[in-house]
Amino acid sequence: MQEITKEIIVKDKAAYLPVFNRYQIVLDHGEGAYVWDVEGKKYLDFLGGIAVNVLGHNYPPLAEAVAEQAHKLIHCSNLYHTRQQAEAAEKLARLSGLEDARVFFGNSGAEANEGAIKLARKYAHQQSPDKSQIITAWMSFHGRTLATLTATGQPHYQEGVGPLPAGFDYVHYNDIQELESMMSEKTCAVLLETIQGEGGVYTPQGDYLKQVRALCDKYGALLILDEIQAGIGRSGCFFAYDKYGIKPDIVTLAKGLAGGVPIGAFIARGEVAKAMQPGDHGTTFGGNPLACAAANVVLDLVPQPSFLEQVTIVGDYFREQLVALQQKYPDLIAEVRGTGLILGAELSKDAIGGEIVNECLERGVIINCTVGKVLRFVPPLIIVEDQVDEMLEVLSQVLSKYA
């Protein structure tokens, strides 16, 4: 480790809240699907800022739009209109396919989910004060604020921060019978990730989401889909729910929406959105002109059929090669899951996930392990098959040490 790296890490440890288990490198700049550290070492990035850098690093139109907007207007209060926000909202409303859709911009996925939960509760309260139950899934991840932490079906995230907000119950993802047994006229909403990312890359099986939609209709409950990780083209459709033939009442987005600039959003169909009136919700920074200028670049490119088709082609190839790797190392890889460019390889041995990530990093490849044993791949959506091969060659070399 060179002095410049050591100096930055020492400074960080002395001043920053120690909530991240950081790797011992300091990233400096990027280009496409690659990043470089301050010592000049190059890495192939198959994490993409955890599904954020959808257009890769240093994408010229995105960088130019941010720079141009910074010279005009970085921020103004939401008491005033801006062209950038109006255009981004119009594009998202249209792309969502929700009837008379309305958009609200925040700064993060947690804020988007907080807003969706708040809107759902407010809408349900107008029907009945007792209609407050929100059902989420075990192994879900919805954020780290108190409400979204409670919605997250992973108890270890909730330890030591109680009392938690009331009214949340949990079911197993893909178990429609369990969900039906939990629902009643008091159910306000069902909140699910269209594809579970942080929980291990689980996709909906069969007609699961269509059946969830039908149950919500039966009990007058709202269906909220969290597409913070699975949205913005990652599934091969702009909204992952389009892949499964349904429409939610509310959908949440963040991560890739502005290609790396912080932004979040929830979109609600018009009838639900009417539950919010002036003063009922707000944000200081959400939807600022800088973030929306970046979002407009993403919203102009990613929904294009040719772009989404390429995501599907590369994603299918990637999945096929992961399955081939599983066949090569059947004692190490138990299952390959996912769709498009949100993929996971579950390891048979719990203890080696972190070691594999570290060894790939040493060899110049950035990947991720979630829930202790699932290698998760959410690279920039611009990756090509040669880069998939490059990453898998390194991963295969690392796995061979454990075979």
C-alpha positions in Angstrom: 0.0 0.0 0.0 1.5 3.3 -1.1 1.6 6.4 1.1 -1.2 8.2 -0.7 -3.6 5.3 -0.1 -2.5 4.9 3.5 -2.9 8.7 4.2 -6.5 8.8 2.9 -7.5 5.7 4.7 -6.0 6.9 8.0 -7.9 10.3 7.6 -11.1 8.5 6.8 -10.9 6.2 9.9 -10.2 9.2 12.1 -13.2 11.3 10.9 -15.9 9.1 9.3 -18.6 7.2 11.2 -17.4 3.6 11.1 -20.5 2.0 9.5 -18.9 0.6 6.3 -16.5 -2.3 6.0 -14.4 -0.6 3.4 -11.9 -2.3 1.1 -8.3 -1.1 1.4 -8.2 0.8 -1.9 -9.0 4.4 -2.8 -10.9 4.9 -6.1 -10.0 7.9 -8.1 -11.6 7.9 -11.6 -13.4 5.8 -14.1 -14.1 5.2 -17.8 -16.9 3.0 -19.1 -17.0 -0.2 -17.1 -13.5 0.4 -15.5 -12.3 2.4 -12.5 -8.8 3.2 -11.3 -7.5 3.7 -7.8 -5.1 6.5 -6.7 -2.1 4.2 -7.3 -3.1 3.7 -11.0 -4.4 0.1 -10.7 -7.3 -0.6 -13.1 -10.4 -2.6 -12.0 -13.3 -4.0 -14.0 -16.5 -2.8 -12.2 -19.2 -5.5 -12.0 -20.9 -3.7 -9.0 -21.6 -0.4 -10.6 -21.9 1.5 -7.4 -24.5 -1.2 -6.4 -26.6 -0.9 -9.5 -26.2 2.9 -9.7 -23.7 3.6 -12.6 -26.1 2.4 -15.3 -24.2 4.3 -18.0 -20.8 3.4 -16.6 -18.2 5.9 -15.5 -17.5 9.3 -17.1 -20.2 8.9 -19.7 -19.7 12.1 -21.8 -23.3 13.2 -22.3 -24.0 12.7 -18.6 -20.9 14.5 -17.4 -21.6 17.3 -19.9 -25.2 17.7 -18.7 -24.2 17.9 -15.1 -21.4 20.4 -15.8 -23.7 22.6 -18.0 -26.4 22.6 -15.4 -23.9 23.4 -12.6 -23.1 26.5 -14.5 -26.7 27.5 -14.6 -28.6 26.5 -11.5 -27.6 23.8 -9.0 -30.5 24.2 -6.6 -33.6 26.2 -6.0 -36.6 25.6 -3.7 -39.4 23.4 -4.8 -41.6 26.4 -4.3 -40.6 27.2 -7.9 -40.8 25.3 -11.2 -37.7 24.2 -13.1 -37.6 22.8 -16.7 -35.3 20.0 -15.7 -37.7 18.6 -13.0 -40.8 19.0 -15.1 -39.2 17.1 -18.0 -38.0 14.3 -15.8 -41.4 13.9 -14.1 -43.2 13.9 -17.4 -40.9 11.2 -18.8 -41.2 9.0 -15.7 -45.0 9.4 -15.6 -45.3 8.4 -19.2 -42.8 5.4 -18.9 -44.6 4.1 -15.8 -47.8 3.3 -17.7 -49.8 4.1 -14.5 -53.1 5.9 -15.0 -52.8 9.7 -14.6 -49.4 9.1 -12.9 -47.9 11.6 -10.5 -44.1 11.7 -9.6 -42.3 12.9 -6.5 -38.5 13.3 -6.3 -36.4 12.7 -3.2 -32.7 12.1 -2.8 -32.5 8.4 -2.2 -34.2 5.0 -2.3 -35.0 5.2 1.4 -36.7 8.5 0.9 -38.7 7.1 -2.0 -39.9 4.2 0.0 -40.7 6.5 3.0 -42.8 8.6 0.7 -44.6 5.6 -0.8 -45.4 4.2 2.7 -46.7 7.6 3.8 -48.8 8.0 0.8 -50.3 4.5 1.1 -51.1 5.1 4.7 -52.7 8.4 4.0 -54.8 7.0 1.1 -55.9 4.0 3.2 -56.8 6.2 6.2 -59.3 8.1 4.0 -61.1 4.8 3.6 -60.8 3.6 7.2 -58.6 4.6 10.1 -58.1 0.8 10.8 -56.7 0.2 7.4 -53.0 0.5 8.3 -51.3 -2.9 7.9 -48.4 -3.0 5.5 -47.1 -6.5 4.5 -43.5 -6.9 3.2 -41.3 -9.9 2.5 -38.7 -11.7 4.5 -35.2 -11.0 3.1 -36.3 -7.7 1.6 -34.4 -4.5 1.8 -36.1 -1.1 1.6 -33.8 1.3 3.3 -32.2 2.4 6.6 -34.6 5.1 7.9 -36.8 3.8 10.8 -39.9 3.1 8.7 -38.0 1.5 5.8 -35.8 -0.4 8.2 -39.0 -1.8 9.7 -40.3 -2.7 6.3 -37.0 -4.5 5.6 -37.6 -8.2 6.4 -34.1 -8.8 7.9 -34.2 -8.5 11.7 -30.4 -8.0 12.1 -30.8 -4.6 10.6 -33.4 -3.7 13.2 -31.4 -4.7 16.3 -30.9 -2.0 18.9 -32.9 0.8 17.3 -36.4 0.1 18.7 -39.1 0.8 19.3 -39.9 0.4 15.6 -43.0 1.9 13.8 -46.1 -0.3 14.2 -48.2 -2.0 11.5 -45.7 -4.1 9.5 -46.0 -7.8 8.9 -43.8 -10.2 6.9 -44.3 -13.1 4.5 -42.0 -15.3 2.5 -41.4 -14.0 -1.1 -43.1 -16.2 -3.7 -45.5 -17.8 -1.2 -48.9 -16.6 -2.3 -50.8 -18.7 0.2 -48.9 -17.2 3.1 -49.7 -13.7 1.8 -53.4 -14.4 1.4 -53.6 -15.8 4.9 -52.1 -12.5 6.2 -54.3 -10.1 4.3 -57.7 -8.7 5.4 -59.7 -5.5 4.9 -57.3 -3.9 7.3 -54.4 -4.3 4.9 -53.2 -0.9 3.6 -50.5 -2.1 1.2 -48.3 -4.9 0.1 -44.7 -3.7 -0.4 -42.4 -5.9 -2.4 -39.2 -5.7 -4.4 -40.1 -6.7 -8.0 -36.8 -8.6 -7.9 -35.1 -9.1 -4.5 -31.6 -7.7 -4.8 -30.0 -7.3 -1.4 -31.7 -10.5 -0.1 -30.0 -12.7 -2.6 -31.3 -12.0 -6.1 -34.7 -13.7 -6.1 -37.1 -13.3 -9.0 -40.9 -13.8 -8.9 -41.9 -17.3 -9.8 -44.7 -18.1 -12.3 -47.7 -15.8 -11.8 -46.7 -14.7 -8.3 -46.9 -11.0 -8.9 -50.1 -11.3 -10.9 -51.6 -13.2 -7.9 -50.3 -10.5 -5.5 -52.0 -7.9 -7.7 -55.3 -9.8 -7.6 -55.1 -10.1 -3.8 -54.5 -6.4 -3.4 -57.5 -5.7 -5.6 -59.6 -8.2 -3.6 -58.9 -6.5 -0.2 -58.7 -2.9 -1.5 -54.9 -2.7 -0.7 -52.3 -0.9 -2.6 -49.5 -2.7 -4.4 -46.2 -0.9 -3.9 -43.3 -2.2 -6.0 -39.7 -1.3 -4.9 -37.7 -1.1 -8.1 -34.8 0.9 -6.5 -32.4 -1.9 -7.6 -34.3 -3.7 -10.3 -35.6 -0.7 -12.2 -34.1 1.6 -14.8 -33.6 -1.1 -17.4 -31.7 -3.6 -15.2 -34.2 -6.4 -15.9 -34.2 -5.8 -19.7 -37.4 -3.7 -19.3 -37.3 -0.1 -18.1 -39.6 -1.1 -15.2 -39.1 -4.7 -14.1 -42.9 -5.0 -13.5 -43.5 -4.8 -17.2 -41.5 -8.0 -17.5 -44.2 -9.7 -15.4 -47.3 -8.2 -16.9 -48.6 -6.2 -14.1 -48.9 -2.6 -12.9 -48.5 -1.4 -9.3 -50.3 1.4 -7.6 -47.0 3.0 -6.5 -43.5 2.3 -7.7 -40.2 3.5 -6.2 -36.9 4.2 -7.9 -33.5 5.6 -7.1 -30.0 4.1 -7.7 -29.6 4.3 -11.5 -32.1 7.0 -12.1 -29.5 9.7 -12.6 -26.5 7.5 -13.4 -24.8 8.3 -10.1 -26.1 11.7 -9.1 -28.2 11.2 -5.9 -32.0 11.1 -6.6 -35.0 9.0 -5.7 -38.6 9.0 -6.8 -42.0 7.5 -6.2 -44.7 7.3 -8.8 -48.3 6.8 -8.0 -51.4 6.4 -10.1 -53.6 9.5 -10.1 -56.4 8.3 -7.8 -53.9 7.4 -5.1 -51.8 10.5 -5.6 -54.9 12.7 -4.8 -54.5 11.7 -1.1 -51.6 14.1 -0.9 -52.4 17.8 -0.9 -50.0 20.9 -0.6 -48.1 20.7 2.6 -48.6 17.0 3.1 -45.1 16.1 1.9 -42.0 17.9 0.8 -38.2 18.0 0.4 -35.5 20.6 0.3 -33.1 19.0 -2.1 -35.2 16.4 -3.9 -35.7 17.0 -7.6 -33.1 19.7 -7.8 -32.1 20.9 -11.3 -28.7 19.3 -11.2 -30.0 15.8 -10.3 -32.9 16.1 -12.8 -30.5 17.2 -15.6 -28.6 14.0 -15.0 -31.8 11.9 -14.7 -33.0 13.3 -18.1 -29.9 11.9 -19.8 -30.7 8.5 -18.3 -34.4 8.8 -19.2 -33.6 9.7 -22.8 -31.3 6.7 -23.4 -32.1 3.7 -21.2 -35.8 3.3 -22.3 -34.8 3.1 -26.0 -35.7 -0.4 -27.3 -32.2 -0.9 -28.8 -30.6 -0.2 -25.4 -32.9 -2.5 -23.5 -32.4 -5.2 -26.1 -28.7 -5.0 -25.6 -29.2 -5.4 -21.8 -31.2 -8.5 -22.5 -28.7 -10.0 -24.9 -25.7 -9.4 -22.7 -27.7 -10.5 -19.6 -28.7 -13.8 -21.2 -25.2 -14.4 -22.3 -23.9 -13.6 -18.8 -26.4 -15.9 -17.2 -25.5 -18.8 -19.6 -21.8 -18.3 -18.7 -22.6 -18.3 -15.0 -24.5 -21.6 -15.4 -21.5 -23.0 -17.3 -19.3 -21.9 -14.4 -21.7 -23.6 -12.0 -21.4 -26.8 -14.0 -17.6 -26.5 -13.8 -17.7 -26.0 -10.0 -20.8 -27.9 -8.9 -19.5 -28.2 -5.3 -19.1 -24.4 -5.0 -22.0 -22.8 -6.9 -25.4 -24.1 -5.7 -27.7 -22.0 -7.9 -27.7 -19.2 -10.5 -30.5 -16.7 -10.3 -31.7 -13.4 -11.8 -32.6 -11.8 -15.1 -31.1 -9.1 -17.3 -28.1 -7.6 -15.5 -29.2 -8.3 -12.0 -27.7 -11.8 -11.4 -26.6 -13.9 -8.5 -24.6 -17.0 -7.9 -25.4 -18.7 -4.6 -22.3 -20.4 -3.1 -22.6 -23.8 -1.4 -20.1 -22.7 1.3 -21.1 -19.8 3.5 -17.7 -18.8 4.6 -16.0 -18.2 1.3 -18.0 -15.3 -0.2 -16.0 -12.5 1.3 -12.7 -14.2 0.4 -13.8 -14.6 -3.2 -14.7 -10.9 -3.4 -11.3 -10.0 -1.9 -9.3 -12.2 -4.2 -11.2 -10.9 -7.3 -10.4 -7.4 -6.1 -6.7 -8.2 -5.9 -6.9 -9.4 -9.5 -8.6 -6.2 -10.7 -12.3 -7.2 -10.7 -15.0 -5.6 -8.5 -17.8 -7.9 -7.5 -20.0 -8.2 -4.4 -21.3 -10.8 -1.9 -24.7 -10.3 -0.3 -26.4 -12.2 2.6 -23.0 -13.9 3.2 -23.1 -16.4 0.3 -24.6 -14.9 -2.9 -22.2 -13.4 -5.4 -24.2 -10.5 -6.8 -23.6 -8.9 -10.2 -25.2 -5.5 -11.0 -22.7 -4.0 -13.5 -23.1 -0.9 -15.6 -25.8 -1.6 -18.3 -23.3 -0.7 -21.0 -21.0 -3.8 -20.4 -20.3 -6.1 -23.4 -19.8 -9.8 -23.7 -16.0 -9.5 -23.8 -16.1 -7.8 -20.4 -18.3 -10.6 -19.1 -15.7 -13.1 -20.3 -13.0 -11.0 -18.6 -14.7 -11.0 -15.3 -15.6 -14.7 -15.4 -12.1 -15.7 -16.3 -10.9 -14.1 -13.1 -13.8 -15.5 -11.0 -13.0 -19.0 -12.4 -9.4 -18.7 -11.4 -10.4 -17.7 -7.9 -13.0 -20.5 -7.6 -10.4 -23.0 -8.7 -8.6 -22.5 -5.4 -11.6 -23.7 -3.5 -12.6 -26.6 -5.7 
